[in-house]
Amino acid sequence: MEPERKPLSLLELCFRSAVDNLRYMNSVDNLEMGLLKRILPHCTLEQLTHIESCTEMDLTGVTDVLWKRFFQREFGEADMNVAIKRMKESGVRYKWKKLFEEKTEKQKQVEQRMSAGLRNKYEAANAGFCIENNVVKVLGARLFCLSTKFPEPFKPNKPLFFEAPIPPKEFQQTSGDIPPLTCGYSICWDKSGVHEVILGTTGRKQGTSSKAASLPSTESLLCKIRLAEAFISLEHPLVTKFHHEKIAYRAIKDMACEYQQMLELLRKAPFFGRWRAKPGSVDSLIVLR
């Protein structure tokens, strides 16, 4: 048989209720110091700061030891001992709340100076930095190392890069915007200046309706099947070896010995050796003459 529990006193009930609702507590001007010594040690740093700011009477007698604890927790025991030593040497005693606030402000100033210094270094380092020139330099060096290995008539073409300007502020994304899709779209153009916008999510031209999503007219002019049709239209000697109206895209590539030789050379190059081979199903296309 369990012993009979003694009912809690009204004071104990008030104490427990106060501790459970510290986040809602404001002024404690009407509470006795004895009760505050039991309640306030349960406060977080934010709760204690709020209660003291709302209370007119001086709570140092209760909260000074609490601020000392927060000081030690926030800045470490070594800094706390330094503060104690300086007060002993000067013969002046400061409130731990004031020491905490001054230390926090000094730390904030140091962080701001460090942040400003890093920002200035970053801006100075990037003052003469040009993305376009650096990309051309890096990729150009990798292609140059292959130029001596290319058999005639192949030669590496110098790639062209253009750095897009930063859009005006009214068109820039803000922190509250929905994150954009990666590779949301790409802009493709040819030598004549004709361009097209291809959606990264569908691989089709921008403006394509759901009903026309599978029509050939919505495909990019740079997709595999369109380029294969353009190649066949040139009546290349390789194409004349096929006597059927339907030609397998994979078969054309397999019979292009020079192309396969150059592809193998590229894959063995140090800088391009990590390119992943695409699935064979990607080349399983049938092209009409």
C-alpha positions in Angstrom: 0.0 0.0 0.0 1.5 3.3 -1.1 2.0 6.0 1.6 -0.4 8.9 1.4 1.0 11.9 -0.5 1.1 15.2 1.3 -0.9 17.8 -0.7 1.2 20.7 -2.1 0.9 24.1 -0.4 -0.5 27.0 -2.2 3.0 28.6 -2.2 4.5 25.5 -3.8 1.7 25.4 -6.4 2.4 29.1 -7.3 6.1 28.5 -7.6 5.6 25.6 -10.0 3.1 27.5 -12.0 5.5 30.5 -12.3 8.4 28.3 -13.4 6.2 26.6 -16.0 5.2 30.0 -17.4 8.5 32.0 -17.3 8.2 32.8 -21.0 5.1 34.8 -20.3 6.4 36.6 -17.2 7.0 40.3 -17.3 7.3 42.5 -14.2 8.0 40.9 -10.8 7.8 44.1 -8.7 5.1 42.6 -6.5 7.0 39.3 -5.6 9.1 38.8 -2.6 12.8 38.3 -2.9 12.6 34.9 -1.3 10.3 33.6 -3.9 12.3 35.3 -6.7 15.4 33.4 -5.5 13.6 30.2 -6.3 12.0 31.2 -9.5 14.5 33.3 -11.5 17.3 30.6 -11.5 15.1 28.7 -13.9 15.2 31.5 -16.5 17.0 31.3 -19.8 19.2 34.3 -20.8 16.4 35.8 -22.9 13.8 35.3 -20.2 15.9 36.9 -17.5 16.8 39.9 -19.7 13.1 40.4 -20.5 12.0 40.2 -16.8 14.6 42.6 -15.6 13.7 45.1 -18.4 10.1 45.0 -17.3 10.8 45.3 -13.5 11.4 48.7 -11.8 13.0 47.4 -8.6 16.7 46.4 -8.5 17.1 42.6 -8.8 20.8 42.5 -8.5 20.7 40.7 -5.1 19.0 37.8 -6.9 20.2 38.0 -10.5 23.9 38.9 -10.1 24.9 35.3 -9.5 22.8 34.3 -12.4 24.5 36.7 -14.7 27.9 35.4 -13.5 26.8 32.0 -14.6 25.7 33.2 -18.0 29.0 35.0 -18.4 30.9 31.8 -17.7 28.7 29.8 -20.0 28.9 32.3 -22.8 32.6 33.4 -22.7 34.3 30.6 -20.7 35.8 30.2 -17.3 39.1 31.8 -18.3 37.4 35.1 -19.2 35.4 35.0 -16.0 38.5 34.6 -13.9 40.2 37.5 -15.7 37.1 39.7 -14.9 37.3 38.6 -11.2 41.0 39.3 -11.0 40.6 42.8 -12.5 37.9 43.7 -10.0 40.1 42.5 -7.1 43.1 44.5 -8.4 41.0 47.7 -8.9 39.0 47.3 -5.8 35.8 48.1 -7.7 33.0 45.6 -8.0 30.8 45.6 -11.1 27.5 44.0 -11.7 27.9 40.8 -13.7 25.0 41.9 -15.9 27.0 45.0 -17.0 30.1 42.9 -17.5 28.1 40.5 -19.7 26.7 43.3 -21.8 30.1 45.0 -22.3 31.7 41.7 -23.2 28.9 40.9 -25.7 29.3 44.3 -27.3 33.1 44.0 -27.6 32.7 40.6 -29.1 30.2 41.9 -31.6 32.5 44.7 -32.6 35.4 42.2 -33.2 33.1 40.0 -35.3 32.1 43.1 -37.4 35.7 44.1 -37.9 36.7 40.6 -39.0 33.7 40.4 -41.3 34.5 43.8 -42.9 38.2 42.7 -43.3 37.2 39.5 -45.0 34.8 41.3 -47.2 37.4 43.9 -48.2 39.9 41.1 -49.0 37.3 39.3 -51.1 36.4 42.4 -53.0 40.1 43.3 -53.6 40.8 39.8 -54.8 37.9 39.8 -57.2 38.4 43.4 -58.5 40.3 42.2 -61.6 38.6 38.8 -61.8 36.7 38.0 -65.0 34.7 34.7 -65.1 34.8 34.7 -68.9 38.6 35.0 -69.2 39.2 32.4 -66.5 36.9 29.8 -68.0 38.4 30.3 -71.4 41.9 30.0 -69.9 41.1 26.8 -68.0 39.2 25.0 -70.8 41.6 26.3 -73.5 44.6 24.8 -71.7 42.9 21.4 -71.6 42.0 21.5 -75.3 45.5 22.7 -76.2 47.1 19.6 -74.7 45.0 17.5 -77.2 45.7 19.7 -80.3 49.0 17.9 -81.0 47.4 14.5 -80.9 44.5 15.3 -83.3 45.0 13.6 -86.7 44.1 15.4 -89.9 41.6 16.8 -90.7 40.5 17.2 -87.0 41.4 20.2 -85.0 40.1 21.6 -81.7 37.9 24.7 -82.1 38.3 27.5 -79.7 35.1 27.6 -77.5 33.4 31.0 -77.1 32.1 32.0 -73.7 30.0 35.1 -72.8 29.4 36.2 -69.2 25.8 37.3 -68.7 25.4 40.7 -66.8 23.9 40.8 -63.4 20.1 41.6 -63.8 18.6 44.8 -62.4 17.5 44.6 -58.7 13.8 44.4 -59.7 14.5 41.2 -61.5 16.8 39.6 -59.0 15.6 36.8 -56.7 15.0 37.8 -53.1 15.4 35.7 -50.0 11.7 35.0 -49.7 11.3 33.8 -53.3 10.7 30.1 -54.2 14.0 28.5 -55.2 14.3 28.3 -59.0 14.6 24.9 -60.8 18.2 23.9 -61.5 18.8 24.2 -65.3 15.4 25.7 -65.7 16.0 26.6 -69.3 18.7 26.9 -71.9 19.0 29.3 -74.9 20.3 27.8 -78.1 21.2 29.7 -81.3 22.9 29.0 -84.6 25.2 30.9 -86.9 22.4 32.7 -88.6 21.3 34.2 -85.3 18.1 32.2 -84.9 17.6 31.2 -81.3 15.3 29.0 -79.3 14.5 28.6 -75.6 14.4 25.0 -74.3 12.9 24.1 -71.0 15.1 21.9 -68.8 12.2 20.1 -67.3 10.7 18.8 -70.6 13.5 19.2 -73.2 10.9 21.0 -75.4 10.7 24.5 -76.8 9.2 27.2 -74.5 5.5 27.8 -75.1 4.8 24.2 -76.0 1.2 23.2 -75.1 0.5 19.9 -73.4 -1.2 18.6 -76.5 1.8 19.3 -78.7 4.4 18.0 -76.2 5.2 15.0 -78.3 5.3 16.6 -81.8 8.6 16.8 -83.6 8.1 20.6 -84.1 8.5 21.2 -80.4 12.0 19.5 -80.3 15.1 21.5 -80.2 17.1 21.9 -83.4 20.1 20.7 -81.4 18.7 17.4 -80.2 20.2 14.2 -81.4 17.5 13.3 -84.0 17.4 16.8 -85.6 21.2 16.8 -85.9 21.2 13.3 -87.4 18.5 14.4 -90.0 20.7 17.4 -90.9 23.7 15.0 -91.3 21.8 12.6 -93.5 20.6 15.5 -95.7 24.3 16.2 -96.6 24.5 12.9 -98.3 27.7 12.0 -96.6 29.5 8.9 -98.0 28.9 7.2 -94.7 25.1 7.6 -95.2 25.1 6.2 -98.8 26.2 2.9 -97.4 22.7 2.5 -95.9 20.1 1.4 -98.4 17.0 1.6 -96.2 14.7 4.5 -95.6 15.1 4.0 -91.8 18.6 4.4 -90.4 19.6 3.6 -86.9 21.4 6.5 -85.2 23.7 4.1 -83.3 24.7 2.3 -86.5 25.8 5.6 -88.1 28.0 6.4 -85.1 29.5 2.9 -85.0 30.5 3.1 -88.6 32.1 6.5 -88.2 35.6 5.2 -87.5 37.3 8.6 -87.4 34.7 9.8 -85.0 35.1 6.8 -82.7 38.9 7.3 -82.8 38.7 10.9 -81.7 36.1 10.0 -79.0 38.5 7.4 -77.6 41.4 9.9 -77.7 39.3 12.4 -75.8 38.2 9.9 -73.2 41.8 8.9 -72.5 42.9 12.5 -72.0 43.8 13.4 -68.3 41.2 16.2 -68.0 38.3 14.4 -69.8 38.8 10.9 -68.6 36.2 11.2 -65.9 33.3 11.8 -68.3 30.6 9.3 -67.7 29.4 7.2 -70.6 25.8 7.8 -71.4 23.3 4.9 -71.4 23.0 3.0 -74.7 19.3 3.7 -74.8 20.0 7.4 -75.5 21.3 6.5 -78.9 18.4 4.1 -79.8 16.9 6.3 -82.4 15.6 5.7 -85.9 16.1 8.5 -88.4 14.2 8.7 -91.7 16.0 9.8 -94.9 
